[in-house]
Amino acid sequence: MTLRAAKLIARAEVVLYDNLISPGVLALLPPAAERIYVGKRCAEHTLRQDAINALLVEHALRGKRVLRLKGGDPFIFGRGGEEIATLSAHGIPFEVVPGITAALGAAAYAGIPLTHRDYAQSCVFVTGQSQDASMDLDWTALARPRQTIVVYMGLPGLPQLCAKLVEHGMPARTRAAVVQQGTLSSQRVVTGTLASLPRLVTKAKLHAPTLIIVGNVVRLRDKLNWFGPAA
Ligand SMILES: C[S@@+](CC[C@H](N)C(=O)[O-])C[C@H]1O[C@@H](n2cnc3c(N)ncnc32)[C@H](O)[C@@H]1O
């Protein structure tokens, strides 16, 4: 986290935090801070967001210094925009502190540079989850050569993701990886190709939170893996 985040955590009076917040980060809170676990799992976002927004407003209007503690970056699949829109509508001043989004943290700790002059000049972040549980993505745009794709919340749709990319022209031998619990000591990484990855991931019994990285930058891990044992 940034120094700014650490400073604001230390001054919080009321904290609303998610399930991806580690005990180590919670330990930085002042002992007197009121802690409210809002425990969103991805599938519950739609149900719970209004209640979270209302809590933020309620505590801020009580004159409290409210900290909304999220994993990664609040503006990357984090609903940060929706929450501050609610604050703005109520005239409540706020500050957004950027964080290290899972794609950047997990890629670094997996030894997979997301861009590289030899392999990828662009990188896109997409979510594998949609309102109706389908993977409704712009497959033609995703299947462009020399591009890295990072998929958040994509594990259940991994077979469909790999098949769709191949169907839209990506070579089946394109390298891909799944990183489970990136940056943590429990991190696991499974690598393969678009053809082999779904089978390898099933065999490894990976579970959320995971990130999928697709693109030939994944082959760099063979040389650049520096953190922990390979799965
Ligand atoms: C609701 S999104 C929140 C993303 C967050 N705002 C960020 O910037 O990283 C949650 C998803 O992020 C990804 N994620 C978060 N932490 C992760 C980790 N340590 N390792 C792998 N994926 C992670 C997973 O895809 C997970 O399902």
The ligand as a MOL file (V3000), in Angstrom:
LIG
                    3D

  0  0  0     0  0            999 V3000
M  V30 BEGIN CTAB
M  V30 COUNTS 27 29 0 0 0
M  V30 BEGIN ATOM
M  V30 1 C -14.0480 -7.8350 -6.8230 0
M  V30 2 S -12.4770 -8.0160 -7.5750 0 CHG=1
M  V30 3 C -11.5860 -6.7510 -6.7280 0
M  V30 4 C -10.3320 -6.3680 -7.4250 0
M  V30 5 C -9.5410 -5.3080 -6.6750 0
M  V30 6 N -10.2570 -4.0650 -6.6430 0
M  V30 7 C -8.1550 -5.1130 -7.2710 0
M  V30 8 O -7.8580 -4.0050 -7.7430 0
M  V30 9 O -7.3670 -6.0560 -7.2480 0 CHG=-1
M  V30 10 C -11.8760 -9.4780 -6.8080 0
M  V30 11 C -11.0330 -10.3020 -7.7710 0
M  V30 12 O -9.7090 -9.7830 -7.8300 0
M  V30 13 C -8.8190 -10.8420 -8.0600 0
M  V30 14 N -7.8840 -10.9300 -6.9190 0
M  V30 15 C -7.8870 -10.1610 -5.8220 0
M  V30 16 N -6.8550 -10.4860 -5.0260 0
M  V30 17 C -6.2080 -11.4930 -5.6490 0
M  V30 18 C -5.0420 -12.2480 -5.3340 0
M  V30 19 N -4.3310 -12.0340 -4.2160 0
M  V30 20 N -4.6510 -13.1930 -6.2140 0
M  V30 21 C -5.3200 -13.4160 -7.3410 0
M  V30 22 N -6.4170 -12.7300 -7.6890 0
M  V30 23 C -6.8540 -11.7730 -6.8550 0
M  V30 24 C -9.6400 -12.1080 -8.1950 0
M  V30 25 O -9.9550 -12.2850 -9.5670 0
M  V30 26 C -10.8460 -11.7560 -7.3800 0
M  V30 27 O -11.9520 -12.5670 -7.7150 0
M  V30 END ATOM
M  V30 BEGIN BOND
M  V30 1 1 1 2
M  V30 2 1 2 3
M  V30 3 1 2 10
M  V30 4 1 3 4
M  V30 5 1 4 5
M  V30 6 1 5 6
M  V30 7 1 5 7
M  V30 8 2 7 8
M  V30 9 1 7 9
M  V30 10 1 10 11
M  V30 11 1 11 12
M  V30 12 1 11 26
M  V30 13 1 12 13
M  V30 14 1 13 14
M  V30 15 1 13 24
M  V30 16 1 14 15
M  V30 17 1 14 23
M  V30 18 2 15 16
M  V30 19 1 16 17
M  V30 20 1 17 18
M  V30 21 2 17 23
M  V30 22 1 18 19
M  V30 23 2 18 20
M  V30 24 1 20 21
M  V30 25 2 21 22
M  V30 26 1 22 23
M  V30 27 1 24 25
M  V30 28 1 24 26
M  V30 29 1 26 27
M  V30 END BOND
M  V30 END CTAB
M  END
